[in-house]
Amino acid sequence: MASGSSNWTPRQNKLFENALAIFDQQSPDRWHNLARAVGKTVEEVKVHYQMLVEDVQQIEAGEIPLPNYTRRAGASNKSYHCIDDQAQRSRVRAAPTHLSLWLYMGLGVGLIVSV
């Protein structure tokens, strides 16, 4: 399908996350710039953004748990892996991106994130 497909690759999600940090709500032509950054249409970007906002709201409400990350034995201080079961992974589609969006949107004020 064309690059405007409604399926988002991990790379496009990361590009979207980075673009959100650059083009905030006050940026002129925000939606066009976001769409250009990820190779999607403006409508696809708006739909994707709304889905992320809803996911963040569900996480904040405790309806979707954040993934449970733990340090591997013998691993460096920055090496973590997810110990979630399959059901939890299916509920949290892309938690790192959602968490980043949460922070970008200012919803994570006071949240301490260490990796």
N, C-alpha and C positions, 0 to 999 in steps of 0.2 A: 504494500500500500504506500501511498505518498507520504512524504515527511510530515504531513498534517494529520496523520492517522491519530485516532483517539487513544491508541496504546502508547504508553510512555515507557521508555527504556530507563534503566538506572542512570545512564549518562544524561538523558534529558531531564530527569528529576534533579540531578545535581546541578545542571546548568540553570534550571528554574530556581532552585534554592539560592544559588549565587546571584542570579538576576534580581530576585526579590530583595536581596541585601543592597543592591545598587539602585533599583528603581522603586522607591517607597511610594506611599499613597499620594505624596505631593508632587511626584515627578510628572512633567508634561509627557503626554503620549505613553504613559506607563504600560498600558496593555499591548500596544504595538511593539514597544521595546522588549517586553517579556516574550511576546510571540516570536519576534525575530531571534531572540537569544536561544530559544529552544527548537526553532523550526516547526512551530505550530501556528494555527490560526488564532486570532484574537478570541474567538468564541471558545475554542478548545482550552486556551489558557484560563479564561474566566471560569469555565466549568471545573477545571482541575483545581484552581485556587479555592473555589467554593467547597469542593470536596475536602480539601486540606483543612479549611476553616472548620468544617463540620467535624472532622476527625479530631482536631485539637480540642474542640468543645466537648466531645465525648471523652477524651483523655482527661481533661480537667474535671469533668463530672464523675470520674471514676468508672465510667462505663466500659472503657478499654484500658487494660493495664499496660504500662510501659514494659518493654522487654526486660527480662532479668539478666543482666550481664554480670559475669564473674571473671576474675583473673584466673588464667590457667596456671596449674602448678609449674613452677620453674620458668614461667614466662616473665618478660620484662614488665616494668611498671605500666607501660602503655599498651599491653597486649590483653585484650578482653575478648570473650566470646559469649554468645547468647546461649543460655541454657533453657530456653523456652521449649515447651512441647509444640507439636504441630498445630494444635487448635489455636494456641495463643498466637503463633506466627501468622495464621490465616486471618486473625482478627486485627492485627496490627500490620497493615500493608507495607509501610515503609517508615517505621517509627523514627529513625534518625532524621529523615527529611521532615517529618511532622514536628519533631522536637525542635529542629532548626527553625521551621516556620513559626512555631510557638514563640521562640526567642525573638525572631525578627519582628513579629507582630507586637512585641511588648507584653505578651501574656505570661511570659516566664519571669517577670520581675521578681527578684528575690530568690530565684532558683539558682542553686549552685551546681554547676556541671563540671565534673572532673574526669578526665580521660588520661 
